[in-house]
Amino acid sequence: MGIGASIVLIAVGAILRFAVTIHSNLGSTHVNWNIVGDVLMVVGAIGLVMALIWMAAASRRTTTVTNGNYEPVDRP
C-alpha cells in the first residue's frame, strides 16, 4: 500500500467516523459505521508508517557501476 492509498483510507475513515450518521442493518446485523471508520483510519495509519519506513530504507541503498577500467561511474 502506498502513501496515497493510506491517506485515502485515513480520509474515508475520518469521514465515516466523524461526519456521517448512518443507522443501517445488513440483513439481521447492525453495522456500526463509527467502528468501520476507526478501523479504516488505523489500517491507513499502519500503511502510511510502513510506506515511509520502506521509502527510508530504499533511499539508503546505493549502487556503484564501474566501466571497463574499473573506475566508479555515477548513474544519473
N, C-alpha and C positions, 0 to 999 in steps of 0.2 A: 504494500500500500504506500503510495507516495504522499508527499506533503499536501497536494491539492485535494486528494481524496480524504485525507484526515481532517482537513479544515471543513470540507463539505459535511462530513459526519458530525463534527462538533457543532456546526451551524444548524443542521437539521435537528440534532438532539436538543439544542438550546431552544429552538422554536417549539418543538413538541413539549418540552419541559415547562417553559415559562410563558408562552404566548397562546397556547391552544387549550381550550377546554372542550374535550370531546368525551361524551359518555356513550360507549358503544359495547355491544355484545356480539361476539362472533360465535354463532350457534348458542350454546349454553354457557360460554366462557366470557367473563367480563375482562376487558382489556384496559389496563391502567396505562394510559399514554404517557403519564409523567415518568413512570419507571422505564418505559421504552426510550424516552428522551435521555434519561440518565445513563442507560446502557450505551446508547449511541455516542454520547459525549465521552464516556470512559474509553470505549473502543477507539474513537478518534484520537483521544489524547495519547493512548498507548501507541497507536500507529504513528503519530507525529513524533514522539520521542524515539521510536525505533528508526524512523526515516532519518532523523537528524543524526543519530549515532552512526547509522550506516554511511551517511554522507561524510561525516567527520573522519571515519575510518578509511573511506575510499580516497579522501584528499591527501592522506599521508603516504599513499603508495607512490613510488617514483619508478620510472623506467629509464634505464640507460641504454642507448643504442650506440653501437660502435660501427665505424666504417671499416674498410679493408685494412687500414693501418692501425687498427685498434685504438683510435683516438675517440674520446667521448664526443658524441654529436647530440645536441639538444633538439628535441622534436618541438615543433610549434604547437 
